[in-house]
Amino acid sequence: MTDFHRSKHSTGKRGVDISGKIAFLEKNVLDEITLNHIISQWEFPEQEVIRLSKRQFLMPGFIDTHTHASQYPNAGTGMDLPLLDWLNKYTFPLEQSYSSLSFAEKVYPIVVNNLLRSGTTTAVYFATIHLESSKYLARLVKEKGQRGFIGKVNMDCNSPENYIESLDNSVKSTEEFVKYVLNLEKDEGRENGSRLVYPIITPRFAITCTSQLMNSLGLLAKKYNMPIQSHLSENIGEINFISELFPHLPDYTTVYDHHGLLNEKTIMAHGIHLSSKELKLIKERNIGISHCPTSNFAICSGVCNVRQLLDEGIKVGLGTDLSGGYSKSILNAIRNANIASRVVFMASSKVDDKPLNKSFPHLTLPELTYLATMGGAELINLDKIIGNFLIGKEFDALLIDPDACQSPLDIFDDLEDIERIFEKFIFLGDERNLKSVYVKGKKVSGTDLESMNLREKELLKNLSKLDGGNCHLCNPNS
């Protein structure tokens, strides 16, 4: 059992059992006597107690509800074009490269490692149309210990000649992918809690999918009880193109609903330009919206009114949307979600210097944090398993160290309390402050893990020198 205990400066204590679930939460742990009593009561070794310093704290792991693993090499580039032109010039040519498994093997480990290092304990990934590269991403996410929803992308129309599928091949390879991912953990049983990796049905968006393909994917999702992800109402040009492709349907959201792709397990990225009728349908189908403010700003798609979505009772989480979004970090998404909500608030408060009857208050810090954690858990239907620290949930967590080496935070003892320190971390912190990243109770990343790995490598290097290079731990041929 792994246990977390704050020093005498705090009073909370959490216990995590061998399956990665939170077994207990003790309050008012004020001294070593009380701690020893708890150790005795719960029967775990004292050496497994981790004491946090005065300023360190725990928070739930970040959940990225929309990101394109395949687009990572383009992150930070190509922000000069609107969505449809951006896809054709930058994105589709890059994604076609994953027809080579060796290319995927170069890129995907960097993606997963960097997301974990940034505190993303769960990610909802778009891969590409390529079956073997998508399988590799699923295997990799599992091996790295991250939670992941992996989507093999579907595209059978309005796509480049060298990056498109036939209808039959798209459906067949998607079903094979679903079966493959479901079988990755079939022999591990559920006694250790939930699975780590899930397949997710992934029509890219309605522009690149025929009606036959969308219908087939809807049936496939129903057959295997799978979640669904796609894009919705991101860009005005995209919406106009949808109207041309489906003139018999009243709006973009109805296109997906018409093809059986909207239900409580559906995640739609963006949702910027939604009509009141579409909002009503989204609420009725209980689908979730992945708010991707960094991308929305970067390629000038628009500003999503998250307050309106929340007021309508619609589920909302945060997404980085690499590489439309230039940052892999959910912290960056939180900050841009904050700015977006303030833009909406300022725009809705006045017109021609006259106050309006209806305004949309900007998001608060607790709301922004919720979107990055429990909000995301609700979108992926794991809110009974992760998202906060209730007893019985699995321990996906970040151990934050505001005093880390080269920390971007400046802490002033005379002014700060834990609430101010937390706020500073959200708006100023980065991966240097992530001492430990836990998924299902297992440490999978963090600065202390990286430091330990570096120390181990240095030790092995020194042993090799002492032994003339013959150390069996250092010599891969021994």
C-alpha positions in Angstrom: 0.0 0.0 0.0 1.3 3.4 -0.9 0.3 6.2 1.5 0.6 10.0 1.2 1.0 12.1 4.3 1.5 15.8 4.6 4.1 17.0 7.2 3.1 18.6 10.4 2.1 21.7 8.4 -1.0 19.8 7.1 -3.4 17.2 8.4 -4.5 15.0 5.5 -3.6 11.4 4.8 -4.6 9.2 1.8 -4.0 5.5 1.4 -3.7 3.7 -1.9 -4.0 -0.1 -2.0 -2.1 -2.5 -4.3 -4.8 -2.3 -7.0 -4.3 1.4 -7.2 -7.5 2.4 -5.5 -7.9 4.9 -2.7 -8.5 2.8 0.3 -8.8 5.4 3.0 -8.7 9.1 3.7 -7.7 10.2 7.2 -8.0 13.8 8.5 -6.4 15.5 11.4 -3.1 13.5 11.2 -1.2 16.0 13.5 1.7 13.9 14.8 3.7 10.7 14.4 1.7 8.9 17.1 -1.5 9.3 15.0 0.4 8.3 11.9 1.7 5.1 13.6 -1.8 4.3 14.7 -3.0 4.5 11.1 -0.1 2.4 9.9 -1.1 -0.3 12.4 -4.7 0.0 11.6 -4.2 -0.4 7.8 -1.3 -2.8 8.0 1.2 -1.3 5.6 5.0 -0.8 6.0 6.2 2.6 7.3 8.7 2.8 4.5 5.8 3.2 2.0 4.7 6.4 3.7 5.5 9.5 1.5 5.7 12.7 3.5 5.0 15.9 1.6 6.8 19.1 2.4 5.0 22.2 3.7 4.2 23.5 0.2 3.7 20.3 -1.8 0.2 19.1 -2.6 -1.7 16.5 -4.5 -4.3 17.0 -7.2 -6.1 14.7 -9.6 -4.3 13.9 -12.9 -5.2 15.9 -16.0 -7.5 14.4 -18.6 -6.9 15.5 -22.2 -10.2 14.8 -24.0 -9.0 15.6 -27.5 -5.5 15.4 -29.0 -4.0 14.1 -32.2 -1.0 12.0 -31.4 0.0 11.8 -35.1 0.2 15.6 -35.4 2.8 16.1 -32.7 5.7 16.8 -35.0 3.8 19.8 -36.3 3.2 21.3 -32.9 4.1 25.0 -32.8 4.0 25.4 -36.6 1.5 26.1 -39.4 -0.8 28.5 -37.6 -1.2 30.7 -40.7 -4.2 29.1 -42.3 -7.9 28.4 -41.3 -9.0 24.8 -40.6 -9.7 23.3 -44.1 -6.6 24.8 -45.7 -4.5 23.9 -42.7 -5.6 20.3 -43.0 -4.7 20.0 -46.6 -1.4 21.8 -46.4 0.1 20.6 -43.1 -1.9 17.9 -41.5 -2.9 15.3 -44.1 0.7 15.1 -45.6 2.1 14.5 -42.1 -0.5 11.9 -41.1 0.1 10.0 -44.4 3.6 9.3 -43.0 2.2 6.9 -40.5 1.7 4.4 -43.3 5.2 3.5 -42.2 5.2 1.7 -38.8 8.8 2.8 -38.3 7.8 6.4 -38.5 5.1 5.8 -35.8 7.8 4.1 -33.7 9.9 7.2 -33.8 7.1 9.7 -33.0 4.6 8.1 -30.7 6.9 7.3 -27.7 7.9 11.0 -27.6 4.2 12.0 -27.6 3.2 9.7 -24.8 6.2 10.4 -22.7 5.7 14.2 -23.1 2.0 14.1 -22.2 2.7 12.0 -19.1 5.5 14.4 -18.1 3.0 17.3 -18.5 0.6 15.6 -16.1 -1.8 14.1 -18.6 -2.8 10.8 -16.9 -5.6 10.1 -19.4 -5.6 11.1 -23.1 -8.2 10.7 -25.8 -6.1 10.2 -29.0 -6.8 10.4 -32.7 -4.2 8.3 -34.5 -4.5 8.0 -38.3 -6.2 5.7 -40.8 -3.4 3.2 -40.6 -4.2 0.0 -38.7 -0.7 -1.1 -37.7 0.4 2.3 -36.5 -2.8 2.7 -34.6 -2.3 -0.7 -32.9 1.2 0.4 -32.0 0.0 3.5 -30.3 -2.5 1.5 -28.2 0.2 -1.0 -27.2 2.5 1.9 -26.3 0.0 3.8 -24.2 -0.6 0.6 -22.2 3.1 -0.1 -21.8 3.8 3.4 -20.6 1.0 3.2 -18.0 -1.1 6.0 -19.3 -4.9 5.7 -19.6 -5.9 6.2 -23.2 -8.7 6.1 -25.6 -7.2 5.3 -29.0 -9.0 6.0 -32.3 -8.1 4.6 -35.7 -9.3 7.5 -37.9 -11.9 6.9 -40.6 -11.9 8.8 -43.9 -13.4 7.6 -47.2 -14.2 10.9 -49.1 -13.0 14.5 -49.6 -9.5 13.4 -48.7 -6.1 13.3 -50.5 -5.6 10.5 -53.0 -2.7 9.1 -50.9 -4.6 9.5 -47.6 -8.0 7.9 -47.9 -9.7 4.5 -47.3 -12.4 2.6 -49.1 -15.6 2.1 -47.3 -15.2 -1.6 -46.9 -11.6 -1.3 -45.7 -12.3 1.4 -43.3 -15.1 -0.6 -41.6 -13.1 -3.8 -41.6 -9.9 -2.4 -40.3 -11.8 -0.4 -37.6 -13.5 -3.6 -36.3 -10.1 -5.4 -36.3 -8.6 -2.5 -34.3 -11.5 -2.5 -31.8 -11.0 -6.3 -31.2 -7.2 -5.9 -31.0 -7.4 -3.1 -28.3 -10.1 -5.0 -26.3 -7.8 -8.0 -26.2 -4.8 -6.1 -25.0 -5.9 -6.6 -21.4 -8.2 -9.5 -21.6 -6.0 -11.9 -19.6 -5.3 -9.4 -16.8 -8.8 -9.6 -15.3 -10.7 -6.8 -13.6 -9.6 -7.6 -10.1 -6.9 -4.9 -10.6 -9.6 -2.4 -11.4 -10.5 -0.8 -14.7 -8.6 -1.3 -18.0 -6.1 1.3 -19.1 -6.6 1.4 -22.8 -9.9 1.6 -24.7 -10.7 1.7 -28.4 -12.9 4.6 -29.5 -14.8 4.9 -32.9 -13.3 7.9 -34.7 -14.9 9.3 -37.9 -12.6 12.2 -38.5 -15.5 14.5 -39.3 -18.6 14.4 -41.5 -16.8 16.1 -44.3 -14.4 13.1 -44.8 -17.0 10.3 -44.2 -19.7 9.2 -46.5 -23.2 8.5 -45.1 -22.5 4.7 -45.6 -19.3 4.9 -43.5 -20.9 6.9 -40.7 -23.9 4.5 -40.6 -21.5 1.6 -40.4 -19.4 3.2 -37.6 -22.6 3.9 -35.7 -23.6 0.3 -35.9 -20.0 -0.8 -34.9 -20.1 1.4 -31.9 -23.4 -0.1 -30.9 -22.2 -3.7 -31.5 -19.2 -3.3 -29.2 -20.6 -0.7 -26.9 -17.8 1.7 -27.8 -17.3 5.4 -27.2 -17.3 7.7 -30.3 -15.2 10.9 -31.0 -15.2 13.4 -33.8 -15.2 17.1 -34.6 -18.2 19.4 -34.5 -18.8 23.1 -35.5 -15.2 24.1 -35.3 -15.0 26.5 -38.2 -17.5 28.5 -40.3 -16.1 27.2 -43.6 -16.4 23.7 -42.3 -20.0 24.3 -41.3 -20.8 25.7 -44.7 -19.2 22.7 -46.4 -21.4 20.4 -44.3 -24.5 22.2 -45.5 -23.5 21.6 -49.1 -22.8 17.9 -48.4 -26.0 17.2 -46.5 -28.6 19.7 -47.7 -31.4 17.5 -46.6 -30.4 17.9 -42.9 -30.9 21.1 -40.9 -27.5 21.4 -39.2 -24.1 19.9 -38.4 -25.1 18.2 -35.2 -28.1 16.5 -36.8 -25.8 15.0 -39.4 -24.1 12.9 -36.7 -27.4 12.2 -35.0 -28.9 11.0 -38.3 -26.1 8.5 -38.7 -26.4 7.1 -35.2 -23.2 8.7 -33.8 -24.6 10.7 -30.9 -25.1 9.2 -27.5 -23.9 9.5 -23.9 -20.5 8.0 -24.9 -19.9 10.6 -27.7 -17.2 13.2 -27.4 -17.3 16.1 -29.9 -14.3 18.5 -30.1 -14.9 22.2 -30.3 -18.6 23.0 -30.5 -18.0 26.7 -31.1 -20.7 27.8 -33.5 -23.8 25.8 -32.2 -27.4 27.0 -32.7 -29.9 26.8 -29.8 -31.5 23.8 -31.6 -28.1 22.0 -31.7 -27.5 22.7 -28.0 -30.9 21.2 -27.2 -30.0 18.1 -29.2 -26.6 17.8 -27.6 -28.2 18.0 -24.2 -30.9 15.4 -25.1 -28.2 12.9 -26.4 -26.0 13.7 -23.3 -22.9 14.0 -25.5 -19.8 15.8 -24.2 -17.9 18.8 -25.7 -14.1 18.8 -25.6 -13.2 22.5 -25.3 -10.0 23.2 -27.1 -9.3 26.9 -26.6 -5.6 26.8 -27.6 -6.4 25.4 -31.0 -9.5 27.7 -31.4 -7.3 30.7 -30.9 -4.3 29.5 -32.9 -6.0 28.8 -36.2 -8.7 31.4 -35.6 -11.7 29.1 -35.5 -13.6 31.1 -32.9 -14.3 31.4 -29.2 -16.4 28.7 -27.5 -18.9 30.0 -24.9 -18.3 27.3 -22.3 -20.5 29.1 -19.7 -23.4 28.7 -22.0 -22.7 25.0 -22.4 -22.5 24.6 -18.7 -25.7 26.6 -18.2 -27.4 24.2 -20.6 -26.3 21.2 -18.6 -23.9 20.0 -21.2 -20.8 18.0 -20.2 -17.5 19.8 -20.9 -13.9 18.8 -20.6 -10.6 20.3 -21.9 -8.5 19.2 -24.9 -5.1 20.3 -26.2 -6.0 19.4 -29.9 -2.4 18.9 -31.0 -1.4 20.3 -33.4 -4.0 22.8 -34.1 -3.2 23.6 -30.5 0.5 24.3 -30.2 0.9 23.0 -26.6 0.8 19.4 -25.2 -0.1 20.8 -21.7 -3.5 20.8 -20.2 -2.2 23.6 -18.0 -1.9 25.7 -21.1 -5.5 24.6 -22.1 -6.7 25.8 -18.6 -5.1 29.2 -19.1 -6.5 29.6 -22.6 -9.9 28.5 -21.4 -9.7 31.2 -18.8 -8.9 33.8 -21.4 -11.6 32.5 -23.8 -14.3 32.8 -21.0 -13.2 36.3 -20.3 -13.4 37.2 -24.0 -17.0 35.9 -24.1 -17.8 37.7 -20.8 -16.5 41.0 -22.1 -18.2 40.6 -25.5 -21.5 39.6 -23.9 -21.6 42.3 -21.3 -22.0 45.3 -23.5 -23.0 46.2 -27.0 -22.4 49.8 -28.1 -21.5 50.6 -24.5 -25.0 49.5 -23.4 -25.3 46.7 -20.8 -27.1 43.6 -22.0 -29.7 41.7 -20.0 -27.8 38.4 -20.6 -24.1 38.0 -19.8 -21.9 34.9 -19.4 -19.7 35.2 -16.3 -16.1 34.0 -16.9 -15.0 30.7 -15.5 -13.6 30.6 -12.0 -10.5 28.7 -10.9 -12.5 25.9 -9.3 -14.5 25.5 -12.6 -11.3 25.5 -14.7 -9.8 22.9 -12.5 -13.0 20.8 -12.7 -12.9 20.9 -16.5 -9.4 19.6 -16.5 -10.2 16.7 -14.1 -13.7 15.6 -13.3 -15.2 17.3 -16.3 -12.9 15.2 -18.5 -13.8 12.1 -16.5 -17.5 12.7 -17.2 -16.8 13.0 -20.9 -15.1 9.6 -21.0 -17.6 8.0 -18.7 -15.0 7.2 -16.1 -16.3 9.7 -13.4 -17.0 6.8 -11.1 -13.4 5.6 -11.4 -11.1 8.7 -11.7 -11.3 12.5 -11.5 -11.1 13.2 -7.8 -9.9 11.5 -4.6 -13.0 9.9 -3.3 -12.5 6.6 -1.5 -12.8 3.7 -3.9 -11.6 5.6 -6.9 -8.4 4.8 -8.7 -5.4 7.0 -7.8 -4.6 9.1 -10.9 -2.7 11.9 -9.3 -0.1 14.6 -9.6 2.3 15.5 -6.7 3.1 19.1 -7.2 6.3 20.7 -5.8 6.2 24.5 -5.9 9.8 24.6 -4.6 11.2 22.3 -7.4 14.6 23.1 -8.9 14.2 26.1 -11.3 10.5 26.3 -10.5 8.7 29.1 -12.3 6.8 29.9 -9.1 8.0 32.5 -6.6 6.6 31.8 -3.2 6.6 34.5 -0.5 6.0 33.0 3.0 4.5 36.1 4.4 1.8 36.2 1.7 1.1 32.7 0.6 -1.4 30.0 1.7 -2.1 26.8 0.0 -4.9 28.3 -2.1 -2.6 31.0 -3.5 0.1 28.5 -4.1 -2.3 26.3 -6.0 -3.5 29.3 -8.1 0.1 30.2 -8.9 0.8 26.6 -10.0 -2.2 26.6 -12.3 -1.3 29.9 -14.0 2.5 29.8 -13.8 3.6 26.2 -13.2 4.9 23.7 -15.6 6.3 20.1 -15.7 9.2 21.2 -13.5 6.7 21.3 -10.7 5.4 17.8 -11.4 7.4 15.7 -8.9 5.4 12.5 -9.4 2.7 11.5 -11.9 0.6 8.5 -10.8 -1.8 6.4 -12.9 -3.8 3.7 -11.0 -1.5 4.1 -8.0 1.7 3.5 -10.0 4.3 6.2 -10.6 4.7 6.6 -14.3 6.4 10.0 -14.7 7.6 13.1 -12.9 10.8 14.8 -12.1 11.8 12.5 -9.3 11.4 9.5 -11.6 13.5 11.1 -14.3 16.1 12.0 -11.7 16.1 8.4 -10.4 16.6 7.1 -14.0 19.5 9.5 -14.6 21.1 8.4 -11.3 20.7 4.7 -12.3 22.3 5.4 -15.7 25.2 7.2 -14.1 25.6 4.3 -11.6 25.7 1.7 -14.3 28.1 3.8 -16.3 30.5 4.0 -13.3 30.1 0.3 -12.6 31.0 -0.4 -16.2 34.2 1.7 -15.9 35.2 -0.1 -12.7 34.7 -3.5 -14.3 36.3 -2.7 -17.6 33.0 -2.6 -19.4 32.2 -6.2 -18.4 29.3 -5.4 -16.0 26.4 -7.6 -17.1 24.0 -4.8 -16.2 25.7 -2.5 -18.6 26.6 -4.8 -21.4 23.6 -5.6 -23.5 25.4 -8.6 -25.0 25.9 -10.3 -21.7 
